Amino acid sequence: MGRVTERRRVIRIRDGAVSTRPDTLVAEEPLEIRLNGKPLAITMRTPGDDFALAAGFLVSEGVLGRADELANIVYCAGATEDGSNTYNVVDVTLAPGVPVPDITLERNVYTTSSCGLCGKASLDAVRTTARWPLVDGLGDEADGVSPPVRIEPETLSVLPDRLRAAQRVFDRTGGLHAAGLFTPDGELLDLREDVGRHNAVDKLVGRALQQGLLPLSGSVLMVSGRASFELAQKAVMAGIPVLAAVSAPSSLAVDLAAETGLTLVGFLRGTSMNVYAGEQRLALRTAVGGT
């Protein structure tokens, strides 16, 4: 099994003084995801929570939505010529009756740690495959549906610090993204780290799927870095109504948020933030106007 961190020799220069020392780096290894024995995708990830990563990836692809749709996930032995297990190949088996998507060469793509889109490049693809519409007021707690999410801007403002404080591996490497699930009151529910921010989100969503918690309609997703289209996509596909990021969103992420009803917050730093869509979920004390 690959480690989360590895040690490498580094030449350190500080104020002209040169020294040699070991440095702790975040591990990055490929993970091949197979579906019912057939290759589906390859992603560069930090080893750990690989089964959750694979499950979360399939949620974002619209393949999985409930725990009972997943039969099994295993590491594939014999992935090398000598038959050893690299722990870098997982095979996901769907439950009987769950439709298997058409796996073509166009879908069998290489995913870097900075891009997790994997062929789903249109707003229509997400809007038409999302299982849970992000619309407030579709039921109540007695019906087993989370009540509408409302969150104070003051609560949002503390999430980046709480996310950072919970990052264990980042303290040793300085090189990992994080994704955290919070309640509207700011309580941390779960946090995952990975060299790829989209992988960190997949690990969160996959764990929720395995625990039977989807849709995550009563939660807030906080991510380090920027809010790209694929992160907005993953939030929508998991039924998460609020996505907040410490940096900028992309234009396509804003378009997707506006079309699906996702609340999208960017540049969340201290008490400052930009709300790009879904402002109805924020308890704003002044009227919103202007263009």
Solvent accessible surface area in square Angstrom, and as a share of the most:
residue,aa,sasa,rsa
1,M,130,0.58
2,G,22,0.21
3,R,162,0.59
4,V,53,0.31
5,T,22,0.13
6,E,38,0.17
7,R,138,0.50
8,R,129,0.47
9,R,171,0.62
10,V,55,0.31
11,I,96,0.49
12,R,82,0.30
13,I,106,0.54
14,R,139,0.51
15,D,160,0.83
16,G,65,0.63
17,A,67,0.52
18,V,101,0.58
19,S,58,0.37
20,T,79,0.46
21,R,97,0.35
22,P,71,0.45
23,D,47,0.25
24,T,21,0.12
25,L,79,0.39
26,V,31,0.18
27,A,3,0.03
28,E,82,0.37
29,E,35,0.16
30,P,62,0.39
31,L,0,0.00
32,E,34,0.15
33,I,1,0.01
34,R,66,0.24
35,L,0,0.00
36,N,65,0.33
37,G,44,0.42
38,K,128,0.54
39,P,59,0.37
40,L,2,0.01
41,A,4,0.03
42,I,56,0.28
43,T,9,0.05
44,M,34,0.15
45,R,1,0.00
46,T,3,0.02
47,P,2,0.01
48,G,27,0.26
49,D,55,0.28
50,D,3,0.02
51,F,67,0.28
52,A,5,0.04
53,L,1,0.01
54,A,0,0.00
55,A,0,0.00
56,G,0,0.00
57,F,14,0.06
58,L,0,0.00
59,V,2,0.01
60,S,5,0.03
61,E,12,0.05
62,G,27,0.26
63,V,12,0.07
64,L,2,0.01
65,G,0,0.00
66,R,131,0.48
67,A,40,0.31
68,D,97,0.50
69,E,14,0.06
70,L,32,0.16
71,A,57,0.44
72,N,77,0.39
73,I,14,0.07
74,V,67,0.39
75,Y,46,0.18
76,C,20,0.12
77,A,79,0.61
78,G,44,0.42
79,A,40,0.31
80,T,50,0.29
81,E,190,0.85
82,D,119,0.61
83,G,40,0.39
84,S,53,0.34
85,N,49,0.25
86,T,50,0.29
87,Y,74,0.28
88,N,28,0.14
89,V,13,0.08
90,V,0,0.00
91,D,26,0.14
92,V,0,0.00
93,T,58,0.34
94,L,10,0.05
95,A,18,0.14
96,P,136,0.85
97,G,82,0.79
98,V,23,0.13
99,P,111,0.70
100,V,76,0.44
101,P,36,0.22
102,D,106,0.55
103,I,42,0.21
104,T,54,0.31
105,L,162,0.81
106,E,147,0.66
107,R,54,0.20
108,N,60,0.31
109,V,46,0.27
110,Y,134,0.51
111,T,7,0.04
112,T,57,0.33
113,S,27,0.17
114,S,68,0.44
115,C,63,0.38
116,G,4,0.04
117,L,36,0.18
118,C,16,0.09
119,G,63,0.61
120,K,36,0.15
121,A,68,0.53
122,S,51,0.33
123,L,33,0.17
124,D,77,0.40
125,A,26,0.21
126,V,2,0.01
127,R,108,0.39
128,T,106,0.61
129,T,57,0.33
130,A,27,0.21
131,R,93,0.34
132,W,53,0.19
133,P,89,0.56
134,L,14,0.07
135,V,90,0.52
136,D,44,0.23
137,G,53,0.51
138,L,99,0.49
139,G,34,0.33
140,D,69,0.36
141,E,131,0.59
142,A,101,0.78
143,D,99,0.51
144,G,72,0.69
145,V,60,0.34
146,S,45,0.29
147,P,63,0.40
148,P,57,0.36
149,V,5,0.03
150,R,122,0.44
151,I,1,0.01
152,E,68,0.30
153,P,26,0.16
154,E,96,0.43
155,T,24,0.14
156,L,0,0.00
157,S,16,0.10
158,V,54,0.31
159,L,0,0.00
160,P,20,0.13
161,D,106,0.55
162,R,109,0.40
163,L,5,0.03
164,R,102,0.37
165,A,85,0.66
166,A,33,0.25
167,Q,7,0.03
168,R,202,0.74
169,V,17,0.10
170,F,55,0.23
171,D,96,0.50
172,R,138,0.50
173,T,30,0.17
174,G,48,0.47
175,G,36,0.35
176,L,10,0.05
177,H,50,0.22
178,A,0,0.00
179,A,0,0.00
180,G,0,0.00
181,L,8,0.04
182,F,0,0.00
183,T,27,0.16
184,P,34,0.21
185,D,127,0.66
186,G,2,0.01
187,E,110,0.49
188,L,64,0.32
189,L,93,0.46
190,D,26,0.14
191,L,22,0.11
192,R,55,0.20
193,E,28,0.12
194,D,0,0.00
195,V,28,0.16
196,G,0,0.00
197,R,32,0.12
198,H,5,0.02
199,N,1,0.01
200,A,0,0.00
201,V,0,0.00
202,D,2,0.01
203,K,5,0.02
204,L,2,0.01
205,V,4,0.02
206,G,0,0.00
207,R,65,0.24
208,A,4,0.03
209,L,1,0.00
210,Q,80,0.35
211,Q,108,0.48
212,G,51,0.49
213,L,98,0.49
214,L,25,0.12
215,P,47,0.29
216,L,17,0.09
217,S,37,0.24
218,G,29,0.28
219,S,3,0.02
220,V,0,0.00
221,L,0,0.00
222,M,0,0.00
223,V,0,0.00
224,S,22,0.14
225,G,18,0.17
226,R,97,0.35
227,A,0,0.00
228,S,4,0.03
229,F,11,0.04
230,E,14,0.06
231,L,0,0.00
232,A,0,0.00
233,Q,4,0.02
234,K,4,0.02
235,A,0,0.00
236,V,3,0.01
237,M,6,0.03
238,A,0,0.00
239,G,0,0.00
240,I,1,0.00
241,P,7,0.04
242,V,0,0.00
243,L,0,0.00
244,A,0,0.00
245,A,0,0.00
246,V,39,0.23
247,S,30,0.19
248,A,35,0.27
249,P,22,0.14
250,S,41,0.26
251,S,92,0.59
252,L,65,0.33
253,A,0,0.00
254,V,36,0.21
255,D,64,0.33
256,L,1,0.00
257,A,0,0.00
258,A,70,0.54
259,E,84,0.38
260,T,21,0.12
261,G,23,0.22
262,L,0,0.00
263,T,0,0.00
264,L,0,0.00
265,V,0,0.00
266,G,0,0.00
267,F,72,0.30
268,L,1,0.00
269,R,137,0.50
270,G,48,0.46
271,T,126,0.73
272,S,72,0.46
273,M,41,0.18
274,N,71,0.36
275,V,52,0.30
276,Y,75,0.28
277,A,8,0.06
278,G,13,0.12
279,E,81,0.36
280,Q,95,0.42
281,R,2,0.01
282,L,10,0.05
283,A,37,0.28
284,L,71,0.36
285,R,176,0.64
286,T,110,0.64
287,A,106,0.82
288,V,108,0.62
289,G,69,0.66
290,G,80,0.76
291,T,195,1.14
